[in-house]
Amino acid sequence: MNAHEIDYQIFGEEMQYVELELDPQEAVIAEAGNFMMMDEGIKMDTIFGDGSKQNEGFLGKVIGAGKRLLTGESLFMTIFSNELQGKKRISFASPYPGKIIPIDLTRFNGKFICQKDAFLCAAKGVSIGIEFSKKIGRGFFGGEGFIMQKVEGDGLAFVHAGGTMAKKELHAGEKLKVDTGCIIGFTQSVDYDIEFVGGIRNTVFGGEGLFFATLTGPGTVFIQSLPFSRLSSRIHQAAPQGGGKDKGEGSILGGIGDVLSGDNRF
């Protein structure tokens, strides 16, 4: 194996974290901001790219890291290495309520395609790159954008999903229609496209967006029930305007009650 072979355990139900066990000289890579805790003796380094190609030279590393900017990620990743004798443990946490999904790349022919913000961490040696869509319509209307992330190699990677995770095994030719934001990822054998919802009433009044993502088998698809974009949108809608406290929430009168109580000042 090119990637380091690591053991893991996932803790929690709705706010999960994954604990990885590192043997001496084993290491993991992670996006900035996902670290939770670690044993003494684990060394942390910031690197260009994912560190999967040790002999690509400085220019190659800069180019590889620069590609990450296309997915909205940082130029840098963090590598955590066990520098001492004996097993050491390190943990990474999901950034919002949901599930952490282990992806054994050896079971998916060495490649898994996911949303650009789904990656959590992986064994050192796993490559984190970008996946260009072959159809321009996906880029304009897909929600996930023209570019998605690809995780390649023969080790373990971990992605996170919002809410509850659904795993679907699609047969050859079987099609699944999904809200574009609800896709976590899928295997490379799955064909991904965009389909117009259709109908004037659906388009104007439906409230579900103009397009579906269509996923056609064969292959494995992972779906999330609560995309972060949907969660943040509901929080923004519920937030009181102007930063003040909304005392009308939950009352029958709502905002009118604020006027009657004198809370709204003109």
C-alpha positions in Angstrom: 0.0 0.0 0.0 1.1 3.6 -0.8 -1.1 5.1 1.9 -0.5 4.6 5.6 -2.7 1.9 7.1 -4.6 3.4 10.1 -7.2 2.1 12.6 -10.1 4.3 13.6 -13.2 4.6 15.8 -16.1 7.0 15.3 -17.8 8.5 18.4 -21.1 10.3 19.0 -24.5 10.3 17.3 -25.4 13.8 15.9 -22.1 15.6 16.5 -19.5 13.0 15.7 -15.7 12.8 15.8 -13.3 10.2 14.5 -10.3 9.0 16.5 -7.4 7.7 14.5 -4.7 5.4 15.9 -1.2 6.0 14.5 1.6 3.6 14.8 5.2 5.0 14.9 5.9 7.0 11.7 2.3 6.9 10.5 0.6 10.1 9.6 -2.8 11.6 8.5 -3.7 14.7 6.5 -6.6 17.1 7.2 -8.1 20.3 6.2 -7.4 23.3 8.5 -10.0 23.7 11.2 -11.0 20.0 11.6 -8.5 19.1 14.4 -10.0 18.2 17.8 -7.3 16.7 20.1 -4.2 14.5 20.0 -1.8 12.6 22.3 1.6 14.1 23.1 4.3 12.9 20.6 2.3 13.7 17.4 4.0 16.4 15.3 1.9 18.9 13.3 3.2 20.4 10.1 1.6 22.7 7.5 2.4 21.6 3.9 1.6 22.5 0.3 -1.1 20.3 -1.1 -1.7 16.8 0.4 1.9 15.4 0.6 0.9 12.3 -1.5 3.7 12.9 -4.1 7.1 13.2 -2.4 9.2 13.4 -5.6 7.2 15.9 -7.6 9.6 18.8 -6.8 8.8 22.3 -5.4 7.1 23.6 -8.5 4.9 20.5 -8.8 3.8 20.9 -5.2 3.0 24.6 -5.8 0.9 23.7 -8.8 -0.9 20.9 -7.0 -1.7 23.2 -4.1 -2.8 26.0 -6.4 -5.4 23.7 -7.9 -7.0 23.6 -4.5 -7.9 27.2 -4.8 -10.4 26.2 -7.6 -12.4 24.3 -5.0 -12.4 27.2 -2.5 -9.9 25.5 -0.2 -6.7 26.7 1.3 -3.3 26.3 -0.4 -2.2 24.4 2.6 -3.1 21.2 4.4 -2.0 19.9 7.8 -0.1 16.7 8.3 0.0 15.0 11.8 2.8 12.4 12.3 3.6 10.0 15.2 7.2 10.8 15.9 7.6 8.5 18.9 7.5 4.8 19.8 4.1 3.3 20.7 0.6 4.0 19.4 -0.7 7.6 19.5 -4.3 8.8 19.0 -5.6 11.9 17.2 -9.2 13.1 16.7 -11.0 15.2 14.1 -14.5 16.6 14.5 -17.3 17.1 12.1 -17.9 20.9 11.6 -21.7 20.7 11.9 -24.4 18.2 13.0 -24.3 15.0 10.9 -22.4 11.9 10.3 -18.7 11.0 9.5 -18.4 8.4 6.7 -15.2 6.2 6.3 -14.3 5.7 2.7 -12.1 2.7 2.0 -10.7 3.6 -1.4 -9.6 0.0 -2.1 -13.3 -0.9 -2.3 -14.0 1.9 -4.8 -11.3 1.2 -7.3 -9.1 3.8 -5.8 -11.2 6.9 -6.4 -14.2 8.7 -4.8 -15.8 11.9 -6.0 -17.3 14.2 -3.3 -18.5 17.8 -2.7 -15.7 20.2 -2.3 -16.4 20.8 1.4 -17.1 17.2 2.4 -13.5 16.0 3.0 -12.5 15.7 6.6 -9.2 13.8 6.9 -7.3 10.9 5.3 -4.3 8.6 5.7 -1.1 10.1 4.4 -0.6 9.0 0.8 -4.2 9.6 -0.2 -4.4 12.2 -2.9 -6.9 15.1 -2.6 -7.5 16.6 -6.0 -10.1 18.3 -8.2 -12.6 16.6 -10.5 -13.6 18.6 -13.6 -17.0 18.1 -15.0 -17.2 17.1 -18.7 -20.5 18.9 -19.1 -20.6 22.7 -18.8 -24.3 22.7 -17.6 -23.2 21.1 -14.3 -21.0 24.0 -13.7 -23.7 26.7 -14.2 -26.6 24.8 -12.5 -25.2 21.9 -10.5 -25.0 23.5 -7.0 -21.8 21.5 -6.4 -20.3 23.6 -9.2 -18.2 22.8 -12.2 -15.4 21.4 -10.0 -15.8 18.7 -7.3 -13.1 17.0 -5.2 -11.7 13.6 -5.9 -10.0 11.4 -3.3 -7.6 8.9 -4.8 -5.3 6.2 -3.5 -5.5 2.9 -1.6 -6.0 4.1 2.0 -8.8 5.4 4.2 -10.4 8.8 3.8 -13.2 10.4 5.9 -16.0 12.7 4.7 -18.8 14.3 6.7 -22.5 14.7 5.9 -25.1 17.0 7.3 -28.1 15.5 9.1 -28.7 11.8 8.3 -26.7 9.9 5.7 -28.4 7.6 3.1 -26.3 5.1 1.1 -27.8 4.0 -2.3 -26.5 1.2 -4.5 -27.5 1.8 -8.0 -27.7 -0.9 -10.7 -26.6 -0.3 -14.2 -29.0 2.2 -15.8 -30.8 2.9 -12.6 -31.4 6.6 -12.1 -31.8 8.6 -8.9 -33.0 12.3 -8.8 -31.5 14.3 -5.9 -31.5 17.9 -4.7 -28.1 19.2 -5.9 -27.0 20.2 -2.4 -27.8 16.8 -0.9 -25.1 14.9 -2.7 -22.1 13.9 -0.5 -20.3 11.9 -3.1 -20.3 8.9 -5.4 -18.1 6.3 -7.0 -16.4 7.1 -10.3 -18.7 4.7 -12.2 -21.7 6.8 -11.5 -22.8 9.3 -14.2 -23.7 12.7 -12.8 -25.8 15.2 -14.7 -28.3 18.0 -14.3 -32.0 17.9 -15.2 -34.5 20.8 -15.5 -37.4 20.5 -13.1 -39.9 21.6 -15.8 -43.3 23.2 -15.6 -44.1 26.9 -15.0 -45.7 26.4 -11.6 -42.8 24.2 -10.4 -40.3 26.7 -11.6 -42.0 29.8 -10.2 -43.7 28.5 -7.1 -42.1 25.2 -6.3 -39.4 26.4 -4.0 -37.2 23.4 -4.7 -34.9 25.1 -7.3 -34.8 24.8 -11.0 -32.7 21.7 -11.4 -32.3 18.2 -10.1 -29.1 16.3 -10.0 -29.5 12.9 -11.8 -27.2 10.1 -10.7 -27.2 7.0 -13.0 -25.7 3.7 -12.0 -23.9 1.4 -11.6 -22.2 2.6 -8.4 -22.6 3.8 -4.9 -24.1 7.1 -3.9 -24.0 8.9 -0.5 -26.8 11.4 0.2 -27.2 13.9 3.1 -30.5 15.1 4.5 -29.2 18.5 5.7 -26.7 20.3 3.4 -24.9 23.1 5.2 -26.1 25.6 2.7 -29.7 24.7 3.6 -28.9 24.9 7.4 -27.2 28.3 7.0 -30.1 29.6 4.9 -32.7 28.7 7.5 -30.6 30.3 10.3 -30.2 33.5 8.3 -34.0 33.6 7.6 -34.8 33.1 11.3 -32.2 35.7 12.6 -33.7 39.0 13.7 -32.9 41.9 11.4 -30.5 44.6 12.7 -29.0 42.3 15.3 -31.8 42.9 17.8 -33.6 40.3 19.8 -36.8 39.1 18.1 -39.3 38.8 20.9 -42.1 38.1 18.4 -40.9 34.6 17.5 -43.3 31.9 18.5 -46.1 34.3 19.3 -49.4 34.6 17.4 -48.9 38.3 16.8 -45.3 38.0 15.8 -43.8 41.3 14.8 -47.1 43.1 15.5 -46.6 42.2 19.1 -43.3 44.1 19.2 -45.0 47.2 18.0 -47.7 47.0 20.6 -45.2 46.4 23.3 -43.1 49.4 22.3 -40.1 47.4 21.3 -40.1 48.8 17.7 -38.9 52.4 17.7 -39.2 54.7 14.8 
